[in-house]
Every structure is written in structure tokens, then in C-alpha cells.
Amino acid sequence: MKSKRIYLPIETTKRELLSRMSFAIESAQKGWEPVFGSKSDFLNKIKYLKSGHYLGKSLQPGNYKNYDYIKSFGNNISIFDEEGLFSFDEEFSNRRVGEKNFELIQNYFLWGKKNKEELLIRFKSIEDKLILAGNQRIELLKTPMKDYFFDESQKIKKKFGNFILVTTKFPKANFIKRPDLQDFVEHQIKKGWLYNDHLIKCAQDAHEHEKQNLLRLINFLKKFANLKKKEQIFIRPHPNEDYSTYENAFIKYDNIHVIKDHDNTNSWILACKFLIHFNCTTGLESFLLKKRAFNFMPFKNENVEYELLNQISEIIRNEEKLFEITEDFENMIPNYEEKKQKLNEFIFNIGDKNFSNIVLDQLNKLENFGNNKDKFTASFYTYLLKLRVIIRNFVSLKKKSSFELKSLQKLKPYKKKEIYEIYESLLKKLGINKNNLYFKEILPRLYLIKKNEN
């Protein structure tokens, strides 16, 4: 049996929602039946859904149990390697991949050649499952999707005026502590992810690199805010960080604001004067949007810095350089075309290749065995399930744990109306008549898009 059903789990809203939704729209136009929603909702409800193709985002060792469960209902499993673009050490990067997971998957869709070369150092026997594809997040930065972010950026500009954007990425040094996670390196050792001296040294160096640059960034922003009182600074922390670190550090600064929304960062990048980041994917996105970005790393350790970002970013080793730049700022990226050529080895779909075409071609080769129809997807059952969630949340009111706080930072509990408004906006930008596609919440917070049969 060949199934046209595709399951697209989301773990982090600001990074994945638009990429999953745009992939869903593209695949629905080609006759597939994509469903998108949160990872936790899929795990809870996969038993009610007909067999299809589950597209996960990670092969971490701890995912084996979930993938085995999903596969038990007749689903094929393929993986988008979301974390595979940036690496400072092959062995350290490959520790995130559980070799046993390869038994369960059909395809491992990779960012590019460098990603593949790195994996083959350790996993030579699974080369046939490694597929060069790029990533849907790159498709978002191409026309016409790029126009969606431009429109959103105009709304941000109208609301906030001119500002400098700071995107942080210090999850090793600034994580939300919980009983079983008090120290990054010790936690990784206990999990079994740091199993030799080299890996422990990499983790220690990466942690120290983050810790020192975080301290320097906070001190720089305080100094900058005092000297440039007319400049507005907006900080958007990484969703795996403790936001209170920034709220407490800048509580007395009227021109520094911590933004805790779930919007895609691309809109904020286009709206800002320029971007300050730390070793972050936003540096790449800013580059492709032709917005000048500065990689703030005064504490230098090239052993834990990403090669790709160092090639395309303007690295700040001396904070005084940023003061000089802002005096006579010009949004022009030095040697742009030369730097862009360097991306070809890292990102397979940086040019004319289309990510969804590559993925769908591979899925079309697979067969499924299992359920051939959905269960309990009528509106009546959806309402009952929603009512059950409301009652459960009401009777279990209590202070949220650190894990729950982190989950809320990563994944916004969108209402159906909000999702549908985003869906309509995407259709408009893509030039698609909404009557050509069918949209339905088939189970609470799981949304189906397919060709309209009417």
C-alpha cells in the first residue's frame, strides 16, 4: 500500500512552524495529505491516524522508543537533520546520532555535502539512507516566501520603529535549571553522550565559550545602551535559554527590551537596523536576507566556533568595533557574492534545487503497511478530546515545572483560528487559491491540508 499521508511534527514554533506549513502546502498541491502539529500531539494521537510518512527532526539516542512506537502503527520514518548544518568537531556532532535509530528509518535528509561527509566518518554502513536535500527553512528565504517576511517586518517596524536586534544562543551556559540538570557537562556525561576525554573537553570548551561571551555581551549591551540612549535594542533569546537572565540584567534599561514571542525570526531580521548574534543560525538567515550581521565573540576559541558562520559573518572580537560601525552605519555586506559561493558545500538547496521535491521523490518510493483510515476524526470527537484537555488542565492547576516552562517557550499553543490565519497568509503569498485546498483540524491541534476534491 502506498500512502500519501505525511506527518510533520513541530517542536519549536519560531523555527519550524512556517517551514512545516509551507512544506505541507507544497506537498498538498502535489497530491499528498500532510498533517502538521506538535510532536507531543502526534505521540498521543498517532494510534488514531492512518499509516503514512512521519518526518522527524532528530536521531538523538533517546528518540528510539518514540520512533519504534510510531513505526508500530505501520508508519515509515524519515528524518530532517535540523541540527546538522553547523559543526565544530565531527566526533562531537556525531554524538547526537543514535546508531540504533537507523534500523527504524528509511531516509535521513541532510543539509549538504559537509553534513554527509561528517556522518560517514562514523556511520559508513548507512550511506544509502543519507539523502542530500537542504532544508525547507532555506526555501522560506527565496521568492515568493521571502515576501511574507517583508510584509510582517513592516508591521514590526510600524510598531517599534528603528531598532538593533540581538539574537542570543547560549543554551549550554544559560539553560533553565531543573532537578536533573544543574550543570551542562555533568548532565551530558550522565546521559552517556560524552563517553571519552575528547568529547568531555569539547563540551567544557563550548560551555566556557558560551559563558564568557554571554558575560561580555551583557556588559557590552549595558555600555552601549548608556552611551547610545536613542538606540533601541531588542533581545530575542534562544527558546532553550532562561529568559530571566536578560530580564534581570536589563531591568533598569529603558532602551533594552526582551522579546518573548513565537514569531519567525526572519521578520525581525528584516525589520531591524542590523543584527548582533552569537554563533547562531540567525547569522545565516540574515546573510541570505542581505541584512548586515555581526557575530559577537570577543572571547575567542576557534575550536568551538562554526566554520560556516565564520566564513559569512563579520566577527566581533573587539567590542569597540561595533561602536565605530554604528557611528556611520551602512547596510552593505562585504564580499557578498564571494561569501555566498561558500554555501554550496553546506546547503544543498541554496540555488535552484527545491527541498520538498527531493523529499517527496524519496517518499514516493516507499510503501506502508498498517491502518488505511483515520479514527475519531469527526468534529464531534475532536470537540470531546478538546473538552477533556480543558478539564484536565483545570483540575491540575499548579506551579509550572522548569520543563513545562521550557516547553511553553519553545512551542506556542496556537488556537485553530490563529493557525488558519497564517495558512491563508501563506496561500496568498504563494499565489494559491484557497478553494483549491482543503484545511481541517482532524484531531485537536493536528491540521490536515489536501487537494480539494469538490
C-alpha positions in Angstrom: 0.0 0.0 0.0 1.3 3.4 -0.9 0.2 6.2 1.4 0.0 9.9 0.6 -0.2 10.9 4.3 2.7 12.8 5.7 3.2 13.7 9.4 5.1 16.9 10.2 5.9 17.3 13.9 6.8 20.7 15.3 9.0 21.2 18.4 10.0 24.9 18.2 7.4 27.3 16.9 9.6 30.2 15.8 12.0 27.9 13.9 9.7 25.3 12.5 6.0 26.3 12.2 6.3 28.3 8.9 8.7 25.8 7.3 6.4 22.8 8.2 3.3 24.7 7.0 4.9 25.8 3.7 6.2 22.2 3.1 2.6 21.0 3.8 1.1 23.4 1.3 3.7 22.5 -1.4 3.1 18.7 -0.9 -0.7 19.1 -0.8 -0.6 20.8 -4.2 1.2 17.7 -5.5 -1.4 15.3 -4.2 -0.1 14.4 -0.8 -2.0 14.7 2.5 0.2 16.4 5.0 -0.7 16.8 8.7 1.2 19.2 10.9 1.1 19.8 14.7 3.2 19.5 17.8 5.4 16.4 18.4 3.7 15.6 21.7 0.2 15.7 20.0 1.5 13.2 17.3 2.8 10.9 20.0 -0.5 11.0 21.8 -2.7 10.6 18.8 -0.7 8.6 16.2 -2.7 5.5 17.1 -5.8 7.2 15.7 -4.2 8.1 12.3 -3.8 6.1 9.2 -0.3 4.9 8.2 1.9 7.4 6.4 5.3 9.0 6.4 6.5 10.5 9.8 9.1 13.2 9.2 11.1 13.7 12.5 13.8 16.2 13.1 16.5 14.3 15.1 18.2 10.9 15.6 19.2 11.5 19.2 19.6 8.2 21.0 16.7 9.0 23.3 14.3 9.1 20.3 14.4 5.4 19.6 11.5 4.5 21.8 9.2 7.1 20.2 10.2 6.1 16.7 9.6 2.5 17.5 6.2 3.3 18.8 5.3 5.4 15.7 6.5 2.7 13.4 4.4 0.1 15.2 1.3 1.6 13.6 2.6 1.0 10.0 4.3 4.3 9.5 7.6 4.9 7.6 10.0 7.2 9.3 12.3 9.7 7.7 14.3 12.4 9.4 15.1 16.1 8.6 18.5 16.7 10.1 17.7 20.1 11.6 20.8 20.3 13.7 23.3 19.1 11.0 24.3 22.4 9.4 26.7 23.7 12.0 29.6 21.7 13.4 33.0 22.5 15.0 34.1 18.8 15.6 33.0 15.7 13.7 33.0 13.4 16.7 31.2 15.9 19.0 28.5 16.5 16.4 28.0 12.7 15.7 27.4 12.0 19.3 23.9 13.4 18.8 23.0 10.5 16.5 21.9 7.2 18.0 23.2 4.5 15.6 20.3 2.1 16.6 17.8 4.6 15.2 19.0 3.8 11.6 17.2 0.4 12.0 13.9 2.3 12.1 14.3 5.0 9.4 14.1 5.0 5.6 15.7 8.3 4.8 17.9 10.8 6.6 17.6 14.2 4.7 20.8 16.2 5.1 21.7 19.9 4.8 24.5 19.3 2.4 27.8 17.7 1.4 29.7 18.7 4.6 26.9 17.2 6.7 27.1 13.9 4.8 30.9 13.7 4.9 30.8 14.2 8.7 28.3 11.5 9.3 30.2 9.0 7.0 33.2 9.3 9.3 31.3 7.2 11.9 28.3 5.7 10.0 29.8 4.2 6.8 27.2 1.4 6.6 24.1 3.6 6.2 25.2 5.7 3.2 22.2 4.6 1.2 19.9 6.3 3.7 21.7 9.7 3.6 19.9 12.0 1.1 21.2 15.4 0.2 18.2 17.7 0.3 19.0 21.0 2.1 16.2 22.3 4.3 12.8 23.9 4.0 14.0 26.9 6.0 16.1 27.8 3.1 13.0 27.7 0.8 11.5 30.3 3.1 14.3 32.7 2.2 13.5 32.5 -1.5 10.9 34.4 -3.5 7.9 34.4 -3.1 8.1 33.2 0.6 10.6 36.0 1.4 7.8 38.5 0.6 5.8 37.1 3.5 8.5 38.1 6.0 8.9 41.5 4.3 5.2 42.2 5.0 5.5 41.0 8.6 8.6 43.2 9.0 6.7 46.3 8.0 4.2 45.6 10.8 7.1 45.3 13.3 8.7 48.5 12.1 5.4 50.4 12.3 5.0 49.2 15.9 8.6 49.6 17.2 10.4 52.0 14.8 14.2 51.6 14.3 16.0 49.1 16.5 19.0 46.9 16.7 18.2 43.1 17.0 20.2 40.8 19.3 19.6 37.1 18.9 21.2 35.0 21.7 22.2 31.4 21.6 23.7 30.3 24.9 21.8 27.1 25.8 24.9 25.5 27.3 25.6 28.4 29.7 22.1 29.8 30.2 19.6 26.9 30.4 16.6 26.6 32.6 17.7 24.6 35.6 15.8 21.6 36.8 16.4 19.0 39.4 18.3 16.7 37.0 20.0 19.5 35.1 22.2 21.8 37.1 25.5 21.6 35.1 25.6 21.2 31.3 28.7 19.0 31.1 27.8 16.8 34.1 24.3 16.3 32.6 25.8 15.2 29.2 28.1 12.7 30.9 25.2 11.2 32.9 23.2 10.9 29.7 26.1 8.9 28.1 26.6 11.5 25.4 30.2 12.3 26.5 31.9 8.9 26.5 35.6 9.8 26.2 38.0 12.6 27.2 37.9 14.3 23.8 34.1 14.8 23.9 34.3 16.0 27.5 36.9 18.5 26.5 34.8 19.7 23.6 31.8 20.2 25.9 33.8 22.0 28.5 35.3 24.3 25.9 31.9 25.0 24.3 30.4 25.7 27.6 33.2 28.1 28.6 33.0 29.8 25.2 29.3 30.5 25.7 29.7 31.5 29.4 32.4 34.1 28.7 30.8 35.6 25.6 27.4 35.8 27.4 29.0 37.8 30.2 30.8 40.1 27.6 27.6 40.5 25.6 25.6 41.6 28.7 28.3 44.1 29.7 28.6 45.4 26.1 24.9 46.0 25.8 24.8 47.9 29.1 27.6 50.1 28.0 26.1 50.6 24.5 22.7 51.4 26.0 24.2 54.1 28.3 26.2 55.7 25.5 23.6 55.4 22.8 20.4 56.2 24.6 18.5 56.9 21.4 19.2 53.4 20.1 16.5 50.8 20.9 17.8 47.3 21.4 15.5 44.2 21.1 16.8 40.9 22.5 15.2 37.7 21.3 16.6 34.8 23.4 17.0 31.3 22.1 14.0 29.2 23.2 16.2 26.8 25.1 17.6 29.6 27.3 16.5 31.1 30.6 14.8 34.4 29.6 15.0 35.8 33.2 18.8 36.2 32.8 18.2 39.0 30.3 15.1 40.4 32.1 17.1 40.7 35.3 20.3 42.1 33.7 18.5 44.9 31.8 15.6 45.7 34.2 16.9 49.3 34.6 17.4 50.0 30.9 14.6 51.7 29.1 16.1 51.2 25.7 16.7 47.4 26.0 13.7 45.1 25.6 13.4 41.3 25.9 11.0 39.9 23.3 9.4 36.6 24.1 7.1 36.0 21.1 6.9 33.0 18.8 7.1 34.8 15.5 9.6 33.7 12.9 12.9 35.5 13.4 13.2 36.4 9.7 10.6 39.1 10.0 12.5 40.6 12.9 15.8 40.5 11.0 14.2 42.4 8.0 12.8 45.0 10.4 16.0 45.7 12.3 18.8 48.1 11.6 21.4 45.3 11.9 21.7 42.0 13.8 24.1 41.0 16.6 24.2 37.3 17.2 26.4 34.6 18.8 27.3 31.6 16.7 23.7 31.4 15.6 21.6 30.3 12.6 20.1 33.7 12.5 23.5 34.9 11.2 23.0 32.7 8.1 19.4 33.9 7.7 20.4 37.5 8.0 23.1 36.9 5.4 20.6 35.4 2.9 18.2 38.3 3.6 21.1 40.7 2.8 20.9 42.2 6.3 24.2 43.0 7.9 25.0 40.8 10.9 27.8 40.7 13.5 28.9 37.5 15.2 29.7 38.7 18.7 32.6 36.6 20.0 35.2 38.7 21.9 36.2 35.5 23.8 37.9 33.6 21.1 38.2 29.8 20.8 38.1 28.7 17.1 37.9 25.1 18.2 34.3 25.6 19.1 33.2 28.2 16.6 31.3 27.2 13.4 33.3 27.3 10.2 30.3 28.3 8.1 29.3 31.3 10.2 32.9 32.5 10.5 33.1 32.5 6.7 30.0 34.6 6.1 29.7 36.7 9.2 31.5 39.8 10.4 33.1 38.6 13.6 33.4 41.0 16.5 36.5 40.3 18.6 36.8 43.8 19.9 33.5 45.5 21.1 34.9 48.9 20.2 34.5 47.9 16.5 30.7 47.9 17.0 30.7 51.4 18.4 32.6 52.5 15.3 30.3 50.8 12.9 27.1 52.3 14.4 28.6 55.8 14.1 28.3 55.7 10.3 26.3 52.5 9.6 25.8 51.2 6.1 23.8 48.0 5.4 26.2 46.5 2.9 27.7 43.1 3.4 31.4 43.0 2.3 32.2 40.5 -0.5 28.6 39.1 -0.5 28.7 37.1 -3.7 32.1 35.6 -2.9 30.8 34.5 0.6 27.6 33.1 -0.9 29.6 30.7 -3.1 31.0 29.1 0.0 27.5 28.0 1.0 27.2 25.4 -1.8 29.1 22.8 0.1 27.0 23.3 3.2 23.5 23.8 1.8 22.2 21.6 -1.0 19.2 23.7 -1.9 20.9 27.1 -1.8 20.3 27.5 -5.5 17.6 26.2 -7.8 17.1 22.8 -6.1 13.8 22.5 -4.2 13.7 20.8 -0.9 10.2 19.5 -1.0 10.7 18.0 -4.5 13.7 16.0 -3.3 11.9 14.7 -0.1 8.6 13.8 -1.9 10.5 11.9 -4.6 12.1 9.7 -1.9 8.8 9.2 -0.1 7.1 8.2 -3.3 9.4 5.1 -3.4 8.1 3.8 -0.1 5.2 1.5 0.8 3.2 1.4 4.1 1.6 -1.4 5.9 -1.0 -0.7 8.6 -4.0 1.4 9.1 -5.6 2.8 5.9 -8.1 5.1 7.6 -8.3 7.6 10.4 -10.2 7.0 13.6 -12.2 9.5 15.7 -11.5 12.4 13.4 -15.1 13.6 13.1 -15.8 17.0 14.5 -17.8 15.5 17.4 -14.8 13.5 18.7 -12.5 16.5 18.2 -14.7 18.6 20.5 -14.8 15.8 23.1 -11.0 15.5 23.1 -10.6 19.3 23.4 -13.1 19.3 26.3 -11.1 16.6 28.0 -7.9 18.6 27.8 -9.6 21.7 29.2 -11.0 19.8 32.2 -7.6 18.1 32.8 -5.8 21.5 32.7 -8.4 23.0 35.1 -8.2 20.3 37.7 -4.4 20.1 37.7 -3.6 23.8 38.2 -0.2 24.1 39.8 3.0 25.9 39.5 4.7 25.0 36.2 7.9 22.9 36.4 11.1 24.1 34.6 10.4 21.5 31.9 6.9 22.9 31.3 8.3 26.5 31.2 10.8 25.5 28.6 8.1 23.7 26.6 6.0 26.9 26.6 9.0 28.9 25.4 9.6 26.6 22.5 6.0 25.8 21.4 3.1 28.2 21.4 -0.3 26.6 22.0 -1.9 28.2 18.9 -5.7 28.3 18.5 -7.2 27.0 15.3 -8.2 30.5 14.2 -4.5 31.7 14.5 -3.2 28.7 12.5 -5.8 29.3 9.8 -4.9 33.0 9.5 -1.2 32.1 9.0 -2.3 29.4 6.5 -4.3 32.0 4.5 -1.4 34.4 4.5 0.9 31.8 3.1 -1.5 30.8 0.4 -1.8 34.5 -0.6 1.9 34.9 -0.9 2.3 31.7 -2.8 -0.5 32.7 -5.2 -2.7 29.7 -4.4 -6.5 29.9 -4.4 -7.7 28.7 -1.0 -10.6 26.9 -2.7 -8.0 24.6 -4.4 -7.0 23.1 -1.0 -8.9 21.6 1.9 -7.9 22.5 5.5 -9.2 20.7 8.6 -8.3 20.2 12.3 -8.6 16.4 12.2 -7.7 16.0 15.8 -7.0 18.6 18.5 -4.0 20.7 17.3 -3.3 18.4 14.3 -4.1 20.0 11.0 -4.6 18.3 7.6 -4.1 20.0 4.2 -5.0 18.3 0.9 -6.3 19.0 -2.5 -10.0 19.9 -2.6 -12.0 17.1 -4.2 -15.1 19.3 -4.8 
